[in-house]
Amino acid sequence: MIRVVRGNPTPEELAAALAVVRARAAATAAQEGAAPPPPQWSDPARIARSRSPLPGPRAWARTFWPV
């Protein structure tokens, strides 16, 4: 329920304010129905949780994948 606390809006002003409130409510409801974010197992950043090895004499022999 919406109540005017201060002032005396015209019917047109009140209708415009209610239109904005209804549009925001509809947009929020549409976002809630959107696809959920992907699960963490598909996040590529989970592979690189530890620091990669620094370059050195045998850097070519090291692998990025943890052992």
LOMI-716563 format. One record per residue (C-alpha): x, y, z; residue in three letters; residue number from 0. Coordinates in nm, 3 decimals. Example, Ala and Ser with C-alpha at 12.3 -4.5 7.8 and 13.67 -1.06 7.14 Angstrom:
% LOMI-716563
x;y;z;rest;nr
1.230;-0.450;0.780;ala;0
1.367;-0.106;0.714;ser;1
% end
This chain:
% LOMI-716563
x;y;z;rest;nr
0.000;0.000;0.000;met;0
0.132;0.342;-0.092;ile;1
0.037;0.646;0.113;arg;2
0.108;1.013;0.045;val;3
0.272;1.150;0.360;val;4
0.343;1.506;0.252;arg;5
0.202;1.734;-0.012;gly;6
-0.102;1.712;-0.228;asn;7
-0.016;1.540;-0.560;pro;8
-0.242;1.571;-0.858;thr;9
-0.396;1.252;-0.995;pro;10
-0.149;1.265;-1.287;glu;11
0.152;1.293;-1.054;glu;12
0.025;1.009;-0.840;leu;13
-0.033;0.792;-1.149;ala;14
0.322;0.866;-1.272;ala;15
0.472;0.771;-0.935;ala;16
0.272;0.448;-0.924;leu;17
0.380;0.364;-1.280;ala;18
0.745;0.394;-1.176;val;19
0.691;0.175;-0.869;val;20
0.511;-0.091;-1.075;arg;21
0.783;-0.086;-1.344;ala;22
1.055;-0.137;-1.081;arg;23
0.857;-0.421;-0.924;ala;24
0.815;-0.588;-1.264;ala;25
1.188;-0.552;-1.339;ala;26
1.279;-0.706;-1.004;thr;27
1.041;-0.996;-1.062;ala;28
1.192;-1.054;-1.407;ala;29
1.544;-1.064;-1.261;gln;30
1.442;-1.321;-1.001;glu;31
1.326;-1.548;-1.283;gly;32
1.659;-1.517;-1.466;ala;33
1.903;-1.805;-1.492;ala;34
2.105;-1.868;-1.175;pro;35
2.481;-1.807;-1.182;pro;36
2.694;-2.102;-1.295;pro;37
2.810;-2.341;-1.024;pro;38
3.160;-2.311;-0.887;gln;39
3.284;-2.630;-1.051;trp;40
3.264;-2.461;-1.392;ser;41
3.465;-2.157;-1.278;asp;42
3.804;-2.152;-1.457;pro;43
3.960;-1.960;-1.166;ala;44
3.932;-2.267;-0.942;arg;45
4.217;-2.430;-1.135;ile;46
4.461;-2.150;-1.052;ala;47
4.406;-2.131;-0.676;arg;48
4.780;-2.162;-0.605;ser;49
5.051;-1.948;-0.756;arg;50
5.201;-2.070;-1.078;ser;51
5.569;-2.168;-1.066;pro;52
5.819;-1.894;-1.135;leu;53
6.039;-1.923;-1.443;pro;54
6.375;-2.082;-1.393;gly;55
6.623;-2.324;-1.549;pro;56
6.373;-2.614;-1.552;arg;57
6.053;-2.410;-1.588;ala;58
5.971;-2.591;-1.912;trp;59
5.946;-2.918;-1.719;ala;60
5.698;-2.786;-1.462;arg;61
5.331;-2.820;-1.522;thr;62
5.053;-2.579;-1.436;phe;63
4.830;-2.856;-1.300;trp;64
4.879;-2.934;-0.931;pro;65
5.018;-3.277;-0.856;val;66
% end
